[in-house]
């Protein structure tokens, strides 16, 4: 790994926000060039069980050995330091529109590898079949894709229900980490501090206020169900040509291995290569539970699917 690639930068990018002018987007990044690996962090803005941000991928950006690629991990709308323009940005198409504006601002992009964890998985799957900002997705990695995996007759998982109150303080996030990580001690205190800081920020408070409206919550759930239906119809009628790698923590409390296996079967009908990586001794936060194994999986997918070796 070259020394120039070892440092992860945290910066803000100003993006157009329509008639509202511009807004600041917080971003972790490393490297340079038109070959991009985009990381979409977990955590549903404004809703338990934790206040996520791109900080959850900072150690991954530092740990992967991908010379010649630009690694990007933005705070999604309503998370970390990225403001929420409206509740519509929490929907699948809202996430995709945000990513499109970001890539247009930071481009050009000649190759795009997407790594999505948890909730953004549905948006990433839609980008993989339709592209984003006119860019074709080169490869896709899904980590614990709980919104994409079919529910069916699964028994409700209660491990993340009834978090301690008050919401969003250190006790709340420590509770969440104990359930989301197989080895909670591997999640640095700085990550918990970042989550607490996220929760007190204006973007998260705006998302929380939006999600306090039951109608908005129902609309968001309805959006997920519609996008799931479109995903399954596409897999049945056409099938993915984009290489997809599923990464699943064997102890992930947000989505069972059985549901992950069904999702893998659904996605396997296309011509694109599909692999299912079941990681033992890992829960939802595989980037901390099994950092070395996860980082090598990212490297292997990107290198295997790149059009050619970067200069």
FENBEL-V297417 format. One record per run of one state. SS is the DSSP state (A for helix, B for strand, O for the rest). FROM is the first residue (numbers start at 0). TO is the last residue. If there is no record, write none. Layout:
[[SS | FROM | TO] [SS | FROM | TO]]
This chain:
[[O | 0 | 1] [A | 2 | 4] [O | 5 | 7] [B | 8 | 15] [O | 16 | 16] [A | 17 | 19] [O | 20 | 20] [B | 21 | 29] [O | 30 | 33] [B | 34 | 39] [O | 40 | 52] [A | 53 | 62] [O | 63 | 68] [B | 69 | 73] [O | 74 | 77] [B | 78 | 78] [O | 79 | 80] [B | 81 | 81] [O | 82 | 85] [A | 86 | 89] [O | 90 | 90] [A | 91 | 105] [O | 106 | 109] [B | 110 | 116] [A | 117 | 129] [O | 130 | 130] [B | 131 | 131] [O | 132 | 133] [B | 134 | 134] [O | 135 | 135] [B | 136 | 142] [O | 143 | 168] [A | 169 | 179] [O | 180 | 182] [A | 183 | 185] [O | 186 | 187] [A | 188 | 199] [O | 200 | 200] [A | 201 | 210] [O | 211 | 212] [A | 213 | 236] [O | 237 | 241] [B | 242 | 248] [O | 249 | 255] [A | 256 | 266] [O | 267 | 272] [B | 273 | 278] [O | 279 | 284] [A | 285 | 288] [O | 289 | 289] [A | 290 | 304] [O | 305 | 310]]
